[in-house]
Structure formats: structure tokens, C-alpha cells
Amino acid sequence: MLFDRLIGLFSVDMGIDLGTCNTLVSVRGQGIVLNEPSVVAVKKGTNQVLKNGEAVGWTAKEMLGKTPGSITAIRPLKDGVISDFEITEAMLSYFIRKVNGKSKIIGPRVVVSVPSGITAVEKRAVFDSCERAGARRTFLIEEPIAAAIGAGLPFAEATASMIVDIGGGTTEVAIMSLADIATCESVRVAGDDMDEAIINHMKRTYNMMIGEQTAERIKIEIGSAAQVEAEKTMDVRGRDMISGLPRKTEVTSEEIRQALQEPVQAIIEAVTRTLEKAEPELSADLVENGITMAGGGSLLRGLTQVVQKATGLTTVLADDPLTCVARGTCIYLEHLEEWKSTLENDTDS
């Protein structure tokens, strides 16, 4: 351990929120130092990253849906887990190199958040990707625990805390006590499914094809889970499915709310199922402590009110919900020796 600390002086230990939509990296003492889309641009039919391995993150996201035939912009994670091993490795290498600095000879210790419902094979893929990307040692932490730590919940105390973390690919619902998960549910319904619901609505209602980025913009600008005081409209541009020509149309916040009902309902059902599985004493604590929501998906207007109405429990949004998991991995790094035996085992690289 002393040797590990000494060589740690020559590397930058980091926490990574490896998300389906965005990857955030935090460094002890510095906070969030990187927040970029989980996108990589490659030559079509190969795993060769463009621009000498630099077409990653924001550079690659700008290419999504706009690439010529010779280029493909890939999101290598699906539903919170690695779907393309080699591309994920290239993406992690780029992010670790960017944060650690090219001058650092020794690889960093890395804490990576993973969905609570992933398999042993999927965990192994994360370990291997981090190792091959240059990590000295890798530790895994389940996303709901990282989110709870980042949100400042008393997860290590003998009282129940409940977190609902809605990311891009998964929604993590967990009740925690004494630094561990008492009961949890991981569903592969989250922000991406909301975008997909909007894309399908535009196809069915307007015979219009829109891309992922347009759907996300609609969700952010006029999307909601509950009725809002001032309903909005928005001009949407896309391709007419009948004529094949570009056109625009106006959509309302009411119809987008209707389109989002299915994924929102799936998230609420996951929350209620988790509550039904809780021990009576933990349920009693939650009457007092309520539910905390984190992740980018929790920013959907009215979602906290809908969850509160469905559960009867006070539901609040965490401070800066987008960075909760990344901040949690960083705090975990600071307590590595204290907490690593109770959380996910690490592997030496």
C-alpha cells in the first residue's frame, strides 16, 4: 500500500462516470475535469479512430448524423454497458491521456461507476478496457452508490437513503443503508428511450424523420412529465418521409409530454417495485428521508412531482444532478482504503 501511494505521486488518480451519453472524469482535489460525449468517430468498416485517435468526445459528437459514407460516429456504450470493446478502449485511452497528461509515465488508479444490474462478463469488459487504456489499478463502484455519495446522502449510516439515478442508458433505483445497497433495481429505460419516444412520435404524427440530437433538444427545451404552467411550442426541422425533402413543423409541449409517457411510466414502476421490496424499518425511514433524484434524465420538467405523487414520498432533485455520479467516484477515491473492502473488488493491472 505504501508503495502504491508513492508511485501515485507520479500519476493522477481519477474517478470515471462511464455513461452511455457522456463520460465525466473527476480528479481528487480538483473535482470534475472532463465532461465529454461518449462518442468516437472511426473510418467506416474499421476501428481506426480519426484524427490520430483524437476524434473522440465533442469532436465526434458534432459528426453524429452528419458523417459522409467513409466515416461512422459510434457510441460504444449501450444501456450503460460496453457494446464495442475496442472503441471503448480507444475512448478511455483518449480521456485518461487527456487528464493524466502525456508526460506521466505511471498509469492512474481509476474508479469507474457501473450499473448495478450488469453481469460478471460486462464487469470484466470494464476492467479490461481500463487496463488496456492505461489504468494502473481499477476499482468498480455501482452507480447508485456513487450517485448517493455525490448527492451527499448519509448512505453509510443506519438509516435508509433512496436514490433514483436516471442516466442515458439505465435508470438505477436503490435503497441504501450502512454503506451498502439493501434493495435495488436497474432498468434499461432512461434518457435515450425518451429521445427514441420523441423520434417515433415525429414519425407517426408528422411523417418526419429527425436525428438523435434534435430529439434530445426537443426533450430539453419543451419536454415534461407533468403539466407545466406555460405550455410551449418549438419549430422542428427534419426530413419528410414521403417526399424525402427537408421541412419543418411546429410541435407543442403537450404532445411531447404524451410521447414521453411510456418511458416515464416505466421509471415510476421501477421506483414503486423497489419500494415494495424494502424491509419495513427501511420503509419507515423513507417516510422521513424521502427520495433523491440524480442523473441528466431527472432534469425532465415535472418528473420529481410525478414520482412524489406516485409514491407519496417527498422527492427532491440532487444538487447538480448531472455530475452526482462523477463527484461520488471522486469522494470514493478519497476514502479508498476505508471503503474498498465493502464495495466492488478491484483488480491489479
DRENTI-194076 format. One record per residue (C-alpha): chain; residue in one letter; y, x, z. Coordinates in nm, 2 decimals. Last residue first. Layout:
N
('A','A',(Y,X,Z))
...
END
This chain:
349
('A','S',(-0.42,-0.33,-1.38))
('A','D',(-0.51,-0.45,-1.03))
('A','T',(-0.58,-0.82,-0.99))
('A','D',(-0.42,-1.06,-0.76))
('A','N',(-0.56,-1.34,-0.56))
('A','E',(-0.37,-1.68,-0.55))
('A','L',(-0.22,-1.77,-0.22))
('A','T',(-0.30,-1.71,0.15))
('A','S',(-0.37,-1.34,0.12))
('A','K',(-0.05,-1.29,-0.09))
('A','W',(0.18,-1.44,0.17))
('A','E',(0.28,-1.17,0.41))
('A','E',(0.25,-0.86,0.18))
('A','L',(0.43,-1.04,-0.10))
('A','H',(0.72,-1.19,0.11))
('A','E',(1.00,-1.06,-0.11))
('A','L',(0.79,-1.12,-0.42))
('A','Y',(0.74,-1.48,-0.30))
('A','I',(1.12,-1.52,-0.30))
('A','C',(1.12,-1.41,-0.66))
('A','T',(0.84,-1.64,-0.76))
('A','G',(1.03,-1.93,-0.60))
('A','R',(1.35,-1.85,-0.78))
('A','A',(1.16,-1.87,-1.11))
('A','V',(1.00,-2.20,-1.01))
('A','C',(1.34,-2.35,-0.90))
('A','T',(1.53,-2.24,-1.21))
('A','L',(1.56,-2.56,-1.40))
('A','P',(1.60,-2.77,-1.08))
('A','D',(1.94,-2.61,-0.99))
('A','D',(1.95,-2.76,-0.64))
('A','A',(1.65,-2.99,-0.60))
('A','L',(1.68,-3.36,-0.71))
('A','V',(1.62,-3.61,-0.44))
('A','T',(1.37,-3.90,-0.38))
('A','T',(1.37,-4.10,-0.06))
('A','L',(1.03,-4.28,-0.05))
('A','G',(0.96,-4.64,-0.16))
('A','T',(0.71,-4.50,-0.41))
('A','A',(0.80,-4.69,-0.73))
('A','K',(1.17,-4.74,-0.65))
('A','Q',(1.21,-4.37,-0.55))
('A','V',(1.04,-4.26,-0.87))
('A','V',(1.27,-4.48,-1.08))
('A','Q',(1.58,-4.36,-0.89))
('A','T',(1.49,-3.99,-0.93))
('A','L',(1.44,-4.06,-1.31))
('A','G',(1.78,-4.22,-1.36))
('A','R',(1.91,-3.96,-1.61))
('A','L',(1.64,-3.71,-1.72))
('A','L',(1.71,-3.40,-1.51))
('A','S',(1.36,-3.41,-1.37))
('A','G',(1.23,-3.28,-1.71))
('A','G',(1.40,-2.95,-1.65))
('A','G',(1.20,-2.87,-1.34))
('A','A',(1.23,-2.99,-0.99))
('A','M',(1.20,-3.32,-0.79))
('A','T',(1.19,-3.34,-0.41))
('A','I',(1.01,-3.63,-0.24))
('A','G',(1.07,-3.78,0.10))
('A','N',(1.08,-3.59,0.44))
('A','E',(1.08,-3.89,0.68))
('A','V',(0.84,-4.12,0.51))
('A','L',(0.67,-3.80,0.39))
('A','D',(0.57,-3.70,0.74))
('A','A',(0.37,-4.03,0.78))
('A','S',(0.19,-3.97,0.46))
('A','L',(0.09,-3.62,0.59))
('A','E',(-0.05,-3.79,0.90))
('A','P',(-0.24,-4.05,0.69))
('A','E',(-0.40,-3.78,0.47))
('A','A',(-0.28,-3.79,0.11))
('A','K',(-0.49,-3.92,-0.18))
('A','E',(-0.28,-4.23,-0.24))
('A','L',(0.04,-4.01,-0.25))
('A','T',(-0.12,-3.81,-0.54))
('A','R',(-0.21,-4.12,-0.73))
('A','T',(0.15,-4.25,-0.68))
('A','V',(0.31,-3.93,-0.82))
('A','A',(0.06,-3.92,-1.12))
('A','E',(0.14,-4.29,-1.20))
('A','I',(0.51,-4.21,-1.20))
('A','I',(0.46,-3.92,-1.45))
('A','A',(0.25,-4.15,-1.68))
('A','Q',(0.53,-4.42,-1.65))
('A','V',(0.79,-4.17,-1.77))
('A','P',(0.57,-4.06,-2.06))
('A','E',(0.53,-4.42,-2.17))
('A','Q',(0.88,-4.55,-2.10))
('A','L',(1.06,-4.28,-2.31))
('A','A',(1.09,-4.50,-2.63))
('A','Q',(1.25,-4.78,-2.42))
('A','R',(1.50,-4.54,-2.28))
('A','I',(1.57,-4.42,-2.64))
('A','E',(1.63,-4.78,-2.74))
('A','E',(1.88,-4.84,-2.46))
('A','S',(2.06,-4.51,-2.52))
('A','T',(2.15,-4.62,-2.87))
('A','V',(2.08,-4.47,-3.21))
('A','E',(2.31,-4.42,-3.51))
('A','T',(2.17,-4.31,-3.84))
('A','K',(2.20,-4.00,-4.06))
('A','R',(2.05,-3.90,-4.40))
('A','P',(1.87,-3.62,-4.58))
('A','L',(1.66,-3.73,-4.88))
('A','G',(1.28,-3.77,-4.89))
('A','S',(1.34,-4.12,-5.03))
('A','I',(1.08,-4.29,-4.81))
('A','M',(1.06,-4.07,-4.50))
('A','D',(1.44,-4.02,-4.48))
('A','R',(1.50,-3.67,-4.35))
('A','G',(1.71,-3.61,-4.03))
('A','R',(2.05,-3.66,-3.87))
('A','V',(2.12,-3.86,-3.55))
('A','D',(2.45,-4.00,-3.46))
('A','M',(2.46,-4.10,-3.09))
('A','T',(2.53,-4.41,-2.89))
('A','K',(2.59,-4.45,-2.52))
('A','E',(2.53,-4.70,-2.24))
('A','A',(2.78,-4.68,-1.95))
('A','E',(2.64,-4.77,-1.61))
('A','V',(2.29,-4.64,-1.68))
('A','Q',(1.97,-4.84,-1.68))
('A','A',(1.67,-4.63,-1.57))
('A','A',(1.46,-4.35,-1.73))
('A','S',(1.74,-4.21,-1.94))
('A','G',(1.81,-4.02,-2.27))
('A','I',(2.16,-4.01,-2.42))
('A','E',(2.26,-3.65,-2.44))
('A','I',(1.96,-3.46,-2.31))
('A','K',(1.69,-3.67,-2.48))
('A','I',(1.88,-3.68,-2.81))
('A','R',(1.92,-3.30,-2.80))
('A','E',(1.55,-3.26,-2.73))
('A','A',(1.47,-3.48,-3.03))
('A','T',(1.70,-3.28,-3.25))
('A','Q',(1.54,-2.95,-3.14))
('A','E',(1.19,-3.09,-3.20))
('A','G',(1.27,-3.20,-3.56))
('A','I',(1.35,-3.54,-3.70))
('A','M',(1.18,-3.75,-3.96))
('A','M',(1.33,-4.09,-4.03))
('A','N',(1.16,-4.42,-4.12))
('A','Y',(1.42,-4.58,-3.88))
('A','T',(1.21,-4.76,-3.63))
('A','R',(0.86,-4.61,-3.66))
('A','K',(0.96,-4.26,-3.75))
('A','M',(1.26,-4.24,-3.51))
('A','H',(1.04,-4.38,-3.23))
('A','N',(0.77,-4.12,-3.30))
('A','I',(1.03,-3.83,-3.27))
('A','I',(1.16,-3.98,-2.94))
('A','A',(0.81,-4.00,-2.80))
('A','E',(0.75,-3.64,-2.91))
('A','D',(1.06,-3.53,-2.72))
('A','M',(0.94,-3.71,-2.41))
('A','D',(0.60,-3.55,-2.45))
('A','D',(0.76,-3.21,-2.46))
('A','G',(0.94,-3.28,-2.14))
('A','A',(0.62,-3.36,-1.94))
('A','V',(0.27,-3.51,-1.97))
('A','R',(-0.02,-3.26,-1.92))
('A','V',(-0.09,-3.39,-1.57))
('A','S',(-0.14,-3.16,-1.27))
('A','E',(-0.23,-3.35,-0.95))
('A','C',(-0.20,-3.22,-0.59))
('A','T',(-0.34,-3.26,-0.24))
('A','A',(-0.30,-3.04,0.07))
('A','I',(-0.15,-2.74,-0.11))
('A','D',(-0.10,-2.44,0.11))
('A','A',(0.17,-2.27,0.32))
('A','L',(0.11,-2.49,0.63))
('A','S',(0.16,-2.82,0.45))
('A','M',(0.20,-2.92,0.09))
('A','I',(0.19,-3.24,-0.12))
('A','A',(0.18,-3.17,-0.49))
('A','V',(0.28,-3.32,-0.83))
('A','E',(0.29,-3.08,-1.12))
('A','T',(0.41,-3.22,-1.45))
('A','T',(0.30,-3.01,-1.75))
('A','G',(0.41,-2.90,-2.09))
('A','G',(0.79,-2.87,-2.07))
('A','G',(0.83,-2.88,-1.70))
('A','I',(0.84,-3.16,-1.45))
('A','D',(0.79,-3.03,-1.09))
('A','V',(0.74,-3.31,-0.84))
('A','I',(0.74,-3.16,-0.49))
('A','M',(0.62,-3.32,-0.16))
('A','S',(0.66,-3.15,0.18))
('A','A',(0.43,-3.24,0.47))
('A','T',(0.49,-3.09,0.81))
('A','A',(0.31,-2.80,0.99))
('A','E',(0.54,-2.54,0.83))
('A','A',(0.48,-2.31,0.54))
('A','F',(0.62,-2.55,0.28))
('A','P',(0.95,-2.60,0.46))
('A','L',(1.12,-2.68,0.12))
('A','G',(1.39,-2.44,0.00))
('A','A',(1.37,-2.56,-0.37))
('A','G',(1.25,-2.22,-0.48))
('A','I',(0.97,-2.22,-0.22))
('A','A',(0.87,-2.57,-0.33))
('A','A',(0.89,-2.48,-0.70))
('A','A',(0.67,-2.17,-0.64))
('A','I',(0.42,-2.38,-0.45))
('A','P',(0.42,-2.65,-0.73))
('A','E',(0.38,-2.38,-1.00))
('A','E',(0.07,-2.21,-0.85))
('A','I',(0.12,-1.84,-0.79))
('A','L',(-0.06,-1.57,-0.98))
('A','F',(-0.03,-1.20,-0.89))
('A','T',(-0.03,-0.92,-1.15))
('A','R',(-0.03,-0.54,-1.09))
('A','R',(0.10,-0.26,-1.31))
('A','A',(0.23,-0.50,-1.57))
('A','G',(0.26,-0.35,-1.93))
('A','A',(0.21,-0.64,-2.17))
('A','R',(-0.17,-0.56,-2.18))
('A','E',(-0.18,-0.64,-1.80))
('A','C',(0.04,-0.95,-1.83))
('A','S',(-0.17,-1.09,-2.11))
('A','D',(-0.50,-1.01,-1.93))
('A','F',(-0.39,-1.18,-1.61))
('A','V',(-0.26,-1.49,-1.80))
('A','A',(-0.58,-1.51,-2.00))
('A','R',(-0.79,-1.48,-1.68))
('A','K',(-0.60,-1.78,-1.54))
('A','E',(-0.69,-1.98,-1.85))
('A','V',(-1.06,-1.88,-1.81))
('A','A',(-1.05,-1.98,-1.44))
('A','T',(-0.92,-2.32,-1.54))
('A','I',(-0.56,-2.46,-1.51))
('A','G',(-0.48,-2.76,-1.29))
('A','S',(-0.22,-2.59,-1.05))
('A','P',(-0.01,-2.48,-1.35))
('A','V',(0.07,-2.11,-1.35))
('A','S',(0.36,-1.91,-1.20))
('A','V',(0.35,-1.53,-1.26))
('A','V',(0.42,-1.26,-1.01))
('A','V',(0.45,-0.92,-1.17))
('A','R',(0.43,-0.57,-1.03))
('A','P',(0.62,-0.35,-1.27))
('A','G',(0.49,-0.09,-1.51))
('A','I',(0.57,0.28,-1.45))
('A','I',(0.76,0.49,-1.71))
('A','K',(1.09,0.30,-1.68))
('A','S',(1.33,0.42,-1.96))
('A','K',(1.26,0.12,-2.17))
('A','G',(1.41,-0.11,-1.91))
('A','N',(1.22,-0.33,-1.68))
('A','V',(1.40,-0.65,-1.78))
('A','K',(1.39,-0.61,-2.16))
('A','R',(1.05,-0.44,-2.15))
('A','I',(0.91,-0.72,-1.94))
('A','F',(1.05,-0.98,-2.18))
('A','Y',(0.93,-0.81,-2.50))
('A','S',(0.59,-0.73,-2.36))
('A','L',(0.56,-1.10,-2.24))
('A','M',(0.63,-1.22,-2.59))
('A','A',(0.39,-0.98,-2.76))
('A','E',(0.12,-1.08,-2.51))
('A','T',(0.19,-1.45,-2.57))
('A','I',(0.16,-1.39,-2.94))
('A','E',(-0.18,-1.22,-2.89))
('A','F',(-0.32,-1.49,-2.66))
('A','D',(-0.22,-1.80,-2.86))
('A','S',(-0.28,-2.12,-2.66))
('A','I',(-0.17,-1.99,-2.33))
('A','V',(-0.12,-2.26,-2.07))
('A','G',(0.16,-2.49,-1.96))
('A','D',(0.07,-2.78,-2.19))
('A','K',(0.08,-2.54,-2.49))
('A','L',(0.20,-2.18,-2.48))
('A','P',(0.24,-1.96,-2.79))
('A','R',(0.55,-2.15,-2.93))
('A','I',(0.54,-2.02,-3.28))
('A','A',(0.82,-1.97,-3.54))
('A','T',(0.64,-1.90,-3.88))
('A','I',(0.79,-1.69,-4.16))
('A','S',(0.69,-1.65,-4.52))
('A','G',(0.75,-2.01,-4.62))
('A','P',(1.11,-2.01,-4.51))
('A','T',(1.19,-2.09,-4.14))
('A','K',(1.42,-2.37,-4.04))
('A','G',(1.20,-2.59,-3.81))
('A','L',(1.24,-2.33,-3.53))
('A','M',(1.44,-2.03,-3.66))
('A','E',(1.71,-2.05,-3.39))
('A','K',(1.42,-2.05,-3.14))
('A','A',(1.32,-1.70,-3.26))
('A','T',(1.64,-1.53,-3.18))
('A','W',(1.67,-1.72,-2.85))
('A','G',(1.33,-1.60,-2.73))
('A','V',(1.15,-1.35,-2.95))
('A','A',(1.22,-1.19,-3.29))
('A','E',(1.24,-0.84,-3.13))
('A','G',(0.90,-0.71,-3.23))
('A','N',(1.03,-0.48,-3.50))
('A','K',(1.25,-0.76,-3.65))
('A','L',(0.95,-0.99,-3.70))
('A','V',(0.64,-1.02,-3.48))
('A','Q',(0.32,-0.95,-3.66))
('A','N',(0.05,-1.20,-3.56))
('A','T',(-0.04,-1.27,-3.92))
('A','G',(-0.07,-1.57,-4.15))
('A','K',(0.30,-1.62,-4.18))
('A','K',(0.50,-1.33,-4.05))
('A','V',(0.60,-1.40,-3.69))
('A','A',(0.88,-1.56,-3.49))
('A','V',(0.81,-1.60,-3.12))
('A','V',(0.92,-1.89,-2.89))
('A','S',(0.91,-1.93,-2.52))
('A','P',(1.29,-1.99,-2.50))
('A','E',(1.49,-1.75,-2.29))
('A','N',(1.62,-1.72,-1.94))
('A','L',(1.64,-1.36,-1.81))
('A','V',(1.80,-1.20,-1.50))
('A','I',(1.74,-1.48,-1.25))
('A','G',(1.80,-1.34,-0.90))
('A','Q',(1.92,-0.98,-0.85))
('A','G',(1.78,-0.87,-0.51))
('A','R',(1.42,-0.91,-0.63))
('A','V',(1.41,-0.97,-1.00))
('A','S',(1.38,-1.31,-1.17))
('A','V',(1.24,-1.38,-1.52))
('A','L',(1.26,-1.72,-1.68))
('A','T',(1.04,-1.83,-1.98))
('A','N',(1.14,-2.15,-2.16))
('A','C',(0.96,-2.43,-2.34))
('A','T',(0.59,-2.40,-2.23))
('A','G',(0.69,-2.20,-1.92))
('A','L',(0.60,-1.86,-1.79))
('A','D',(0.81,-1.86,-1.48))
('A','I',(0.80,-1.48,-1.42))
('A','G',(0.87,-1.30,-1.10))
('A','M',(0.96,-0.93,-1.13))
('A','D',(0.91,-0.59,-0.97))
('A','V',(1.14,-0.33,-1.14))
('A','S',(0.97,0.01,-1.17))
('A','F',(1.03,0.36,-1.04))
('A','L',(1.08,0.27,-0.67))
('A','G',(0.75,0.07,-0.70))
('A','I',(0.57,0.40,-0.72))
('A','L',(0.65,0.45,-0.35))
('A','R',(0.56,0.09,-0.26))
('A','D',(0.22,0.12,-0.42))
('A','F',(0.16,0.45,-0.25))
('A','L',(0.24,0.29,0.09))
('A','M',(0.00,0.00,0.00))
END
